[in-house]
Amino acid sequence: MTLVDDLLWRGLIQDSTDPDELRKALDGASITFYVGFDPTAPSLHAGNFMQVVTARRLQQAGHRPLLLVGGATGQIGDPKESSERTLNPPEVVAAWVQRIRDQVAPFVTYEGDNAATLVNNLDWTGPTSVIEFLRDVGKHFPVNKMLARDVVRNRLESGISFTEFSYQLLQANDYHELHRRHGCVLQFGGSDQWGNITAGVDFIRRRGAGPVHAFTTPLVVKADGTKFGKSEGGSIWLDPEMTSPYAFYQFWINADDRDVNNYLRYFSFKSREEIEELEKATAERPQARLAQRALAYELTALLHGQEEADQAVAASQALFGRGSLEELSAAVLRAALSEAGLTRVTAPLPTVGQLLQQSGLAKSGGDARRTVAEGGAYLNNERVTDADAAVPDTALLHGRFLVLRKGKRTFAGVELV
């Protein structure tokens, strides 16, 4: 398949400028494209991952990436659907810019004829005076077209500041500047950015340049109606300090069967044949979760490295009695137990029955004794036979952790503090 055929098969093109011209650009000689990320948090999240891997795809097909982190637009914020954004201090935004630049940097290569470049829109927006901006940029934007944008129209009754209303001009000017400075002829982003992106295409045309192209990727929505990139613990971040590699792995492992085929096409770099084989396996043997396992391992290795992916797999197996808990690092073990629920205790250690109750695996002391008597209680994957037995200090993993399990699939962690 050509690049465009592959993007279409994967469902990665939702909206686009002229499809025939876009195909000529993407399936022809190398072009320069850009995708932008605003630093509205200290890390990108799973939703942004779509843009990161799509940029990687385009570079692997021979095109040159410009990865823009918005030191200027991040101080303003794209209008939200419901309310005004809280403006972060410039020094906070600047720190987040550097964090996000470091996050996206490893996904592309900076060598060869199509070497990637990291750019910051504060470099050209910061030195521009208000008068210059209004004359050179604002003059080309009809207010009636800006008012027609969905998010602006929806906010008119509740109110929208001139600051957020003007965001579209800043992003459009980014495309023009990257076209002028780097010969950029393609922008892509999430479908919620279509109005901003086409404003840039139109602005370049009004300035007598171009032609340029654009497309958007679909917003990912879970089949159960919950927001993609969220789990019970909150957002799934790309920063390992905010979402551990184990938690990142578990997010994909727990993907709904109704969603996993889309996720494979959107995020995986496997071939069409490999993906279709996994889709077939999901339909025939959903309980094996082969697609989820393949996707979780691939994306965890892509983001955090193969060693962390291997540790995440080992932790998943060990916690359910299919591997050695002793082989897990303290960091991985703690991350895994934190996902399940980590109960902190002080010395001396309670009995097994008390730990079952304190961790929530048993409702009462009597329930704990019944679980033990029925053979359903485990401590560090060893079956417990006496609910009143003392837990020796030697049982502590890394000198501080215990793994409790009830039955085959319900477990909790204990940490000695």
C-alpha positions as CSV (number, residue, x, y, z in Angstrom):
1,M,0.0,0.0,0.0
2,T,1.0,3.6,-0.5
3,L,1.2,5.8,2.6
4,V,-2.2,7.3,2.0
5,D,-3.7,3.8,1.5
6,D,-2.2,2.7,4.8
7,L,-3.5,5.8,6.6
8,L,-7.0,5.3,5.2
9,W,-7.0,1.6,6.1
10,R,-6.0,2.5,9.6
11,G,-8.7,5.1,9.8
12,L,-6.2,7.9,10.5
13,I,-7.6,10.4,8.1
14,Q,-11.0,11.9,9.1
15,D,-11.0,15.3,7.5
16,S,-8.6,16.6,4.8
17,T,-8.1,19.3,2.3
18,D,-8.4,18.2,-1.4
19,P,-8.0,14.4,-1.1
20,D,-6.4,14.0,-4.5
21,E,-3.8,16.8,-3.8
22,L,-3.1,15.3,-0.4
23,R,-2.5,11.9,-2.0
24,K,0.0,13.5,-4.5
25,A,1.8,15.2,-1.6
26,L,2.0,12.2,0.7
27,D,2.6,9.6,-1.9
28,G,5.1,11.6,-3.8
29,A,8.6,13.0,-3.0
30,S,9.6,14.0,0.6
31,I,7.7,16.9,2.0
32,T,7.9,18.8,5.3
33,F,5.0,18.5,7.7
34,Y,4.2,19.7,11.2
35,V,2.1,18.7,14.2
36,G,1.8,20.8,17.3
37,F,1.4,20.1,21.1
38,D,0.4,22.8,23.6
39,P,2.0,22.5,27.0
40,T,-1.3,22.7,29.1
41,A,0.0,20.1,31.5
42,P,3.5,18.8,32.5
43,S,3.1,15.8,30.2
44,L,1.3,14.6,27.1
45,H,-1.4,12.0,27.6
46,A,-2.6,8.9,25.7
47,G,-4.8,11.0,23.5
48,N,-1.7,12.9,22.2
49,F,-0.1,9.6,21.5
50,M,-2.1,9.3,18.3
51,Q,-0.3,12.4,16.9
52,V,3.1,11.3,18.1
53,V,2.9,7.9,16.4
54,T,1.4,9.4,13.3
55,A,4.3,11.8,13.0
56,R,6.6,8.8,13.3
57,R,4.7,7.0,10.5
58,L,5.0,9.9,8.1
59,Q,8.8,10.2,8.8
60,Q,9.2,6.5,8.2
61,A,7.5,7.0,4.9
62,G,10.2,9.6,3.9
63,H,8.7,12.9,5.1
64,R,10.3,15.5,7.3
65,P,8.7,16.3,10.7
66,L,8.6,19.6,12.5
67,L,7.4,18.9,16.0
68,L,6.0,22.1,17.5
69,V,5.6,22.6,21.2
70,G,3.7,25.8,21.8
71,G,5.6,28.1,24.1
72,A,3.3,30.9,22.9
73,T,0.0,29.1,22.3
74,G,0.4,27.2,25.6
75,Q,0.2,30.6,27.4
76,I,-3.2,31.2,25.8
77,G,-5.0,27.8,25.4
78,D,-7.4,26.7,22.7
79,P,-11.0,27.5,23.7
80,K,-12.7,24.7,25.7
81,E,-16.3,23.7,25.0
82,S,-17.7,24.7,28.4
83,S,-15.6,27.3,30.2
84,E,-12.6,29.7,30.1
85,R,-9.1,28.1,30.5
86,T,-7.0,29.0,33.5
87,L,-3.9,30.8,32.3
88,N,-0.7,29.3,33.6
89,P,2.3,31.5,34.5
90,P,4.8,31.9,31.7
91,E,7.6,30.3,33.7
92,V,5.4,27.2,34.3
93,V,4.6,27.0,30.6
94,A,8.3,27.3,29.7
95,A,9.1,24.4,32.1
96,W,6.4,22.3,30.5
97,V,7.6,23.1,27.0
98,Q,11.0,21.5,27.8
99,R,9.4,18.5,29.4
100,I,7.2,17.9,26.4
101,R,10.0,18.5,23.9
102,D,12.0,15.8,25.8
103,Q,8.9,13.5,25.6
104,V,8.3,13.7,21.8
105,A,12.0,13.8,20.8
106,P,12.7,10.0,20.9
107,F,9.9,9.1,18.5
108,V,11.5,10.6,15.4
109,T,15.1,10.6,14.1
110,Y,17.2,13.7,13.7
111,E,19.6,12.4,11.0
112,G,19.3,11.8,7.3
113,D,17.6,13.7,4.5
114,N,14.3,13.9,6.4
115,A,15.7,14.7,9.8
116,A,13.2,16.0,12.3
117,T,13.3,19.5,13.9
118,L,11.9,20.6,17.2
119,V,10.3,24.1,17.0
120,N,8.7,26.5,19.5
121,N,6.2,29.1,18.3
122,L,7.4,31.5,21.0
123,D,10.5,32.1,18.8
124,W,8.4,34.0,16.2
125,T,5.4,35.1,18.3
126,G,7.3,36.5,21.2
127,P,9.2,39.3,19.3
128,T,6.0,40.4,17.4
129,S,4.4,43.6,18.6
130,V,0.6,43.9,18.9
131,I,0.5,46.4,16.1
132,E,2.5,44.1,13.8
133,F,0.3,41.1,14.7
134,L,-3.0,43.0,14.1
135,R,-1.8,44.4,10.7
136,D,0.0,41.3,9.4
137,V,-2.2,38.6,10.7
138,G,-5.5,39.9,12.1
139,K,-6.2,41.8,8.9
140,H,-6.7,38.5,7.0
141,F,-9.3,36.9,9.3
142,P,-13.0,37.7,8.7
143,V,-14.7,37.8,12.1
144,N,-17.9,36.2,10.7
145,K,-15.9,33.1,9.8
146,M,-14.2,33.0,13.2
147,L,-17.7,33.2,14.9
148,A,-18.9,30.3,12.8
149,R,-16.4,27.9,14.5
150,D,-18.4,25.4,16.6
151,V,-16.6,25.9,19.9
152,V,-16.8,29.7,19.6
153,R,-20.5,29.6,18.7
154,N,-21.2,27.3,21.6
155,R,-19.4,29.7,24.0
156,L,-21.1,32.9,22.9
157,E,-23.9,32.7,25.4
158,S,-21.8,31.7,28.4
159,G,-19.0,34.1,27.3
160,I,-15.6,33.8,25.6
161,S,-12.7,36.1,26.2
162,F,-10.9,37.9,23.3
163,T,-7.8,35.9,24.4
164,E,-9.3,32.5,23.6
165,F,-11.2,33.9,20.6
166,S,-7.8,35.0,19.1
167,Y,-6.2,31.6,19.6
168,Q,-7.1,30.6,16.0
169,L,-5.0,33.5,14.7
170,L,-1.9,32.3,16.6
171,Q,-2.1,28.7,15.3
172,A,-2.8,29.9,11.7
173,N,0.2,32.1,11.9
174,D,2.3,29.1,13.1
175,Y,1.5,27.3,9.8
176,H,2.4,30.4,7.8
177,E,5.7,30.9,9.7
178,L,6.7,27.2,9.3
179,H,5.8,27.4,5.6
180,R,8.0,30.5,5.2
181,R,10.9,29.3,7.4
182,H,11.0,25.6,6.7
183,G,9.0,25.0,3.5
184,C,6.3,23.2,5.5
185,V,3.3,22.2,3.3
186,L,1.3,19.9,5.5
187,Q,-0.2,20.2,9.0
188,F,-2.2,17.4,10.8
189,G,-3.8,17.2,14.2
190,G,-6.8,15.9,16.1
191,S,-10.2,16.4,14.5
192,D,-11.1,19.0,17.2
193,Q,-8.4,21.2,15.6
194,W,-9.9,21.2,12.1
195,G,-11.1,24.8,12.4
196,N,-7.7,26.0,13.5
197,I,-5.9,24.0,10.9
198,T,-8.0,25.1,7.9
199,A,-7.7,28.7,9.2
200,G,-3.9,28.2,8.7
201,V,-4.4,26.8,5.2
202,D,-6.6,29.8,4.3
203,F,-4.2,32.3,5.9
204,I,-1.3,31.0,3.8
205,R,-3.5,31.3,0.7
206,R,-4.5,34.9,1.6
207,R,-0.8,35.8,2.0
208,G,-0.2,34.6,-1.6
209,A,1.7,31.5,-0.7
210,G,1.0,27.8,-1.0
211,P,-0.6,25.5,-1.9
212,V,-0.5,23.7,1.4
213,H,-2.4,20.7,2.7
214,A,-4.0,19.4,6.0
215,F,-5.7,16.4,7.5
216,T,-7.0,15.4,10.9
217,T,-7.0,12.1,12.8
218,P,-10.2,11.0,14.5
219,L,-10.8,11.6,18.2
220,V,-10.6,8.3,20.0
221,V,-13.8,7.4,21.9
222,K,-14.3,4.2,24.0
223,A,-17.1,1.9,23.1
224,D,-18.5,2.2,26.6
225,G,-18.8,5.9,26.3
226,T,-16.0,6.8,28.8
227,K,-13.2,9.1,27.7
228,F,-10.2,7.6,25.9
229,G,-7.0,8.0,27.9
230,K,-8.7,7.8,31.2
231,S,-8.7,5.0,33.8
232,E,-10.0,4.7,37.3
233,G,-6.8,6.4,38.5
234,G,-7.2,9.4,36.2
235,S,-5.4,10.3,32.9
236,I,-2.9,8.0,31.3
237,W,0.2,10.2,30.9
238,L,3.3,9.6,28.8
239,D,5.6,10.7,31.6
240,P,6.6,7.6,33.6
241,E,6.6,9.6,36.9
242,M,2.9,10.4,36.4
243,T,1.8,7.1,34.9
244,S,4.2,4.2,35.5
245,P,5.1,1.9,32.6
246,Y,3.2,-0.9,34.4
247,A,0.0,1.3,34.6
248,F,0.5,2.3,30.9
249,Y,0.8,-1.4,30.0
250,Q,-2.3,-2.2,32.0
251,F,-4.3,0.5,30.2
252,W,-3.9,-1.2,26.9
253,I,-4.2,-4.8,28.3
254,N,-7.6,-3.8,29.7
255,A,-8.9,-2.4,26.4
256,D,-12.4,-3.5,25.5
257,D,-12.7,-6.1,22.7
258,R,-14.9,-3.6,20.9
259,D,-12.0,-1.0,20.9
260,V,-8.8,-3.0,20.5
261,N,-9.1,-3.5,16.7
262,N,-9.3,0.3,16.3
263,Y,-6.4,0.8,18.7
264,L,-4.2,-1.7,16.8
265,R,-4.8,0.2,13.5
266,Y,-4.3,3.6,15.1
267,F,-1.3,3.0,17.2
268,S,0.5,-0.2,16.2
269,F,3.4,-0.4,13.6
270,K,2.6,-4.0,12.8
271,S,1.8,-4.8,9.2
272,R,-1.7,-5.1,7.9
273,E,-1.4,-8.8,7.7
274,E,-0.3,-9.1,11.4
275,I,-3.1,-6.8,12.5
276,E,-5.8,-8.6,10.6
277,E,-4.5,-11.9,12.2
278,L,-4.9,-10.4,15.6
279,E,-8.3,-9.1,14.8
280,K,-9.3,-12.6,13.7
281,A,-7.9,-14.0,17.0
282,T,-9.9,-11.5,19.0
283,A,-13.1,-12.6,17.3
284,E,-12.4,-16.3,17.7
285,R,-10.8,-16.3,21.2
286,P,-11.6,-13.1,23.0
287,Q,-10.7,-14.6,26.3
288,A,-7.1,-15.0,25.3
289,R,-6.7,-11.2,24.8
290,L,-4.0,-11.8,22.2
291,A,-4.6,-8.4,20.5
292,Q,-4.5,-6.5,23.9
293,R,-1.3,-8.3,24.9
294,A,0.4,-7.6,21.6
295,L,-0.6,-3.9,21.6
296,A,0.3,-3.3,25.2
297,Y,3.7,-4.8,24.8
298,E,4.5,-2.9,21.6
299,L,3.4,0.5,22.8
300,T,5.0,0.2,26.3
301,A,8.3,-0.8,24.6
302,L,7.9,2.1,22.1
303,L,7.3,4.7,24.9
304,H,9.4,3.3,27.8
305,G,11.8,0.8,26.2
306,Q,11.9,-3.0,25.9
307,E,13.2,-3.5,29.4
308,E,10.3,-1.7,31.1
309,A,7.9,-3.6,28.8
310,D,9.4,-6.9,29.8
311,Q,9.1,-5.9,33.5
312,A,5.4,-5.0,33.0
313,V,4.7,-8.4,31.5
314,A,6.6,-10.1,34.2
315,A,4.7,-8.2,36.9
316,S,1.3,-9.0,35.3
317,Q,2.2,-12.7,35.3
318,A,3.8,-12.8,38.8
319,L,0.9,-11.0,40.5
320,F,-1.4,-13.8,39.4
321,G,0.9,-16.6,40.3
322,R,2.4,-17.3,36.9
323,G,5.8,-15.9,37.6
324,S,8.3,-15.0,40.3
325,L,7.6,-11.9,42.5
326,E,11.2,-11.9,43.6
327,E,12.4,-11.1,40.1
328,L,10.5,-7.8,40.0
329,S,12.3,-4.6,40.8
330,A,11.0,-2.5,43.8
331,A,9.8,0.2,41.5
332,V,7.8,-2.1,39.2
333,L,6.4,-4.0,42.2
334,R,5.3,-0.8,43.9
335,A,3.8,0.6,40.7
336,A,1.8,-2.6,40.1
337,L,0.6,-2.8,43.7
338,S,-0.4,0.9,43.7
339,E,-2.7,0.2,40.7
340,A,-4.4,-2.6,42.6
341,G,-4.5,-0.7,45.9
342,L,-1.7,-0.4,48.4
343,T,-2.3,-0.6,52.1
344,R,0.3,0.8,54.4
345,V,1.1,-0.8,57.7
346,T,3.6,-0.3,60.5
347,A,5.6,-2.9,62.4
348,P,4.9,-5.4,63.9
349,L,3.2,-6.9,60.9
350,P,-0.5,-7.9,61.4
351,T,-1.6,-11.5,60.9
352,V,-2.6,-12.8,57.4
353,G,-6.3,-12.6,58.3
354,Q,-5.9,-9.0,59.5
355,L,-4.1,-8.0,56.3
356,L,-6.8,-9.5,54.2
357,Q,-9.3,-7.4,56.1
358,Q,-7.3,-4.2,56.1
359,S,-6.5,-4.5,52.4
360,G,-10.2,-4.9,51.5
361,L,-9.9,-8.5,50.2
362,A,-12.1,-9.6,53.2
363,K,-15.1,-7.8,54.6
364,S,-14.5,-9.0,58.2
365,G,-12.4,-11.3,60.3
366,G,-14.9,-14.1,59.8
367,D,-14.8,-13.5,56.0
368,A,-11.0,-13.7,56.1
369,R,-11.1,-17.0,58.0
370,R,-13.6,-18.5,55.5
371,T,-11.4,-17.4,52.6
372,V,-8.4,-19.1,54.2
373,A,-10.3,-22.2,55.1
374,E,-11.6,-22.6,51.6
375,G,-8.1,-22.4,50.2
376,G,-8.6,-19.0,48.4
377,A,-6.0,-16.8,50.2
378,Y,-2.5,-16.4,49.0
379,L,0.5,-14.5,50.4
380,N,3.3,-13.8,47.9
381,N,1.6,-16.5,45.7
382,E,1.8,-19.1,48.5
383,R,-1.5,-20.5,49.7
384,V,-2.3,-19.5,53.3
385,T,-3.5,-22.2,55.7
386,D,-3.8,-20.3,59.0
387,A,-5.6,-16.9,59.1
388,D,-4.1,-16.2,62.5
389,A,-0.5,-16.9,61.5
390,A,2.0,-14.2,62.0
391,V,3.7,-12.8,58.9
392,P,7.5,-13.0,59.3
393,D,9.7,-10.1,58.2
394,T,11.5,-12.4,55.8
395,A,8.3,-12.6,53.7
396,L,8.7,-8.9,52.8
397,L,9.7,-8.4,49.2
398,H,12.5,-5.8,48.9
399,G,12.2,-5.5,52.7
400,R,8.8,-3.7,52.5
401,F,6.1,-5.3,50.2
402,L,3.6,-8.1,50.5
403,V,1.3,-9.4,47.8
404,L,-2.1,-10.7,48.9
405,R,-4.4,-12.5,46.6
406,K,-8.0,-13.8,46.9
407,G,-8.8,-16.5,44.4
408,K,-7.3,-16.3,41.0
409,R,-7.7,-12.7,40.0
410,T,-8.2,-10.3,43.0
411,F,-5.1,-9.0,44.6
412,A,-3.9,-6.2,46.8
413,G,-0.6,-4.9,48.1
414,V,0.8,-4.1,51.5
415,E,3.7,-1.8,52.2
416,L,5.6,-1.6,55.5
417,V,6.3,2.0,56.4
